[in-house]
Amino acid sequence: MWQLHILMDCRKIEQIIMKNITVTYAKNPKSGVPAMSSGVEECTKKGIFARNIKELVLENVEIEGQDGELLVTEGIDHFVQ
């Protein structure tokens, strides 16, 4: 019997910096899968989802009208707000 072994690259993104950003949503947005988001289901009006990052910096970031949490993180080593 053959076995398939999949090795995933688990290196973290070194740093993401977001400064002076305002996000607002359309009244009737189209649902879809976010770009570059493996494993994320189709959605609309979500806040920020950040995963597998060594340092996440969010300075003066505003999101208005999202459904659910403003920020969802997973595997963030250092968070600066």
Sine and cosine of phi, psi and omega as CSV:
sin_phi,cos_phi,sin_psi,cos_psi,sin_omega,cos_omega
0.00,0.00,0.70,-0.71,0.03,-1.00
-1.00,0.08,0.58,-0.81,0.08,-1.00
-0.84,-0.55,0.66,-0.75,0.03,-1.00
-0.97,-0.26,0.84,-0.55,0.02,-1.00
-0.94,-0.34,0.84,-0.54,0.00,-1.00
-0.95,-0.33,0.84,-0.54,0.04,-1.00
-0.97,-0.23,0.82,-0.57,-0.01,-1.00
-0.98,-0.22,0.66,-0.76,0.06,-1.00
-0.98,0.22,0.93,-0.36,-0.10,-0.99
-0.98,-0.22,0.35,0.94,0.04,-1.00
-0.93,0.37,0.59,-0.81,0.00,-1.00
-1.00,0.01,0.44,-0.90,0.17,-0.99
-0.93,0.38,0.72,-0.69,-0.06,-1.00
-0.89,0.45,-0.78,0.62,-0.10,-0.99
-0.35,-0.94,0.65,-0.76,0.16,-0.99
-0.80,-0.60,0.79,-0.61,0.01,-1.00
-0.85,-0.52,0.81,-0.59,0.08,-1.00
-0.82,-0.57,0.85,-0.53,-0.03,-1.00
-0.74,-0.67,0.63,-0.77,0.12,-0.99
0.81,0.59,0.83,0.55,-0.02,-1.00
-0.85,-0.53,0.72,-0.69,0.11,-0.99
-0.83,-0.55,0.78,-0.63,0.01,-1.00
-0.86,-0.52,0.76,-0.64,0.14,-0.99
-0.78,-0.62,0.43,-0.90,-0.07,-1.00
-0.95,-0.30,0.50,-0.87,0.09,-1.00
-0.91,0.41,0.37,-0.93,0.00,-1.00
-0.91,0.42,-0.61,0.79,-0.01,-1.00
-0.77,-0.63,0.93,0.36,-0.05,-1.00
-0.94,0.33,0.41,-0.91,0.07,-1.00
-0.99,0.10,0.64,-0.77,0.03,-1.00
-0.98,0.19,0.50,-0.87,0.03,-1.00
-0.11,-0.99,0.08,-1.00,0.05,-1.00
-1.00,-0.03,0.80,-0.60,0.00,-1.00
-0.87,0.49,0.61,-0.79,0.02,-1.00
-0.88,0.48,0.61,-0.79,0.06,-1.00
0.83,0.55,0.62,0.79,-0.04,-1.00
-0.81,-0.59,0.97,0.22,0.00,-1.00
-0.89,0.47,0.79,-0.61,0.06,-1.00
1.00,0.04,0.00,1.00,0.02,-1.00
-0.99,-0.10,0.76,-0.65,-0.02,-1.00
-0.98,0.21,0.26,-0.97,0.06,-1.00
-0.82,0.57,0.68,-0.73,-0.05,-1.00
-0.39,-0.92,0.05,-1.00,0.08,-1.00
-0.48,-0.87,0.53,-0.85,0.09,-1.00
0.84,0.55,0.66,0.75,0.06,-1.00
-1.00,0.00,0.39,-0.92,0.09,-1.00
-0.98,0.19,-0.51,-0.86,0.00,-1.00
-1.00,0.04,0.75,-0.66,0.12,-0.99
-0.89,-0.46,0.90,-0.43,-0.05,-1.00
-0.84,-0.55,0.77,-0.64,-0.05,-1.00
-0.66,-0.75,0.62,-0.78,0.18,-0.98
0.88,0.47,0.82,0.57,-0.05,-1.00
-0.77,-0.63,0.70,-0.71,0.05,-1.00
-0.94,0.34,-0.74,0.67,0.02,-1.00
-0.69,-0.72,0.81,-0.58,0.05,-1.00
-0.90,-0.43,0.85,-0.53,-0.01,-1.00
-0.89,-0.46,0.87,-0.50,0.06,-1.00
-0.83,-0.55,0.96,-0.29,-0.01,-1.00
-0.87,-0.48,0.85,-0.53,0.01,-1.00
0.83,0.56,0.76,0.65,0.04,-1.00
-0.96,-0.28,0.84,-0.54,-0.01,-1.00
-0.85,-0.53,0.72,-0.70,0.09,-1.00
-0.79,-0.61,0.81,-0.59,-0.05,-1.00
-0.86,-0.50,0.76,-0.66,0.11,-0.99
1.00,0.00,0.21,0.98,0.01,-1.00
-0.95,0.30,0.41,-0.91,0.14,-0.99
-0.99,-0.12,0.84,-0.54,0.02,-1.00
1.00,-0.05,-0.39,-0.92,-0.08,-1.00
-0.91,0.41,0.57,-0.82,0.08,-1.00
-0.93,0.36,-0.64,0.77,-0.07,-1.00
-0.66,-0.75,0.80,-0.60,0.09,-1.00
-0.84,-0.54,0.83,-0.55,-0.03,-1.00
-0.83,-0.55,0.42,-0.91,0.01,-1.00
-0.47,-0.88,0.87,-0.49,0.06,-1.00
0.95,0.30,0.62,0.79,0.03,-1.00
-0.99,-0.17,0.84,-0.54,-0.03,-1.00
-0.98,0.21,-0.66,0.75,-0.06,-1.00
-0.63,-0.78,0.79,-0.61,-0.03,-1.00
-0.86,-0.52,0.80,-0.60,0.03,-1.00
-0.87,-0.49,0.79,-0.61,0.00,-1.00
-0.80,-0.61,0.00,0.00,0.00,0.00
